[in-house]
Amino acid sequence: MPIAGSRLALTAALFQLKPVFVVTKKRPANSPQHRIIADSFFGVMDGYWAVSTSNGGGHL
């Protein structure tokens, strides 16, 4: 589970339809609001992209 600031940053980025690279050994949970895609960040570190599947739009 991410710490509070990390969770807020992740939520805000996905809400704004921005992809987020998450560095973790455990694959993040699937969600109807975002897709999780395993990848490597410029070949430097392994992790997962979290990409929003919603239209965004509202207010936090």
N, C-alpha and C positions, 0 to 999 in steps of 0.2 A: 504494500500500500504506500503510495507516495505521501510525502509530508505535505502539510496544508498549503504551503506556497507553491509547491510543484503541482498539486491538484488544481489550484486556482489558475495557474499559468496554462496548464493543459486544457482546462475547461474553456477559458477565454479564447485560446487560439482556435480550438475546434468550433466554437460558437461563431468565430469570425471567418470560418471556412479555410483556415490555414493548416497545412499539414504539420505534424509534430513528430520529431524523431525521439524515441524513448529508448534509453540504454538500460537494459535489464536482462537478466538471464532467463527469467520466467516470462513467457508470452502473456501480454495483457489480455484481459477478458474481452470477448467479443461483445458488441453492443449494437442495437439497431441504429444508433446515432453516428457510429464511426466504424470504418474497416481497419483491421490490423494487418500490416504487410511486413513480413520479415525481410530485412535488407542489411546492407553494410553502409555506413556513413563514410563516403569517399574512400572506402577500403581501410579505414583507420579503426573503426570499432563496429561490432555487430549489435543489432538492436531491431527495433520495429518502428515503422511509420504508422501513425494514427491519422487517418484521413476522414474528415467529416463526410457523412452521407446525407445530411439534412440541408435545408435551404438557409439555415441561419435566420437572421432577421430580428428576432425579438429583443428583449432587454434582459440582462442578467439580474 
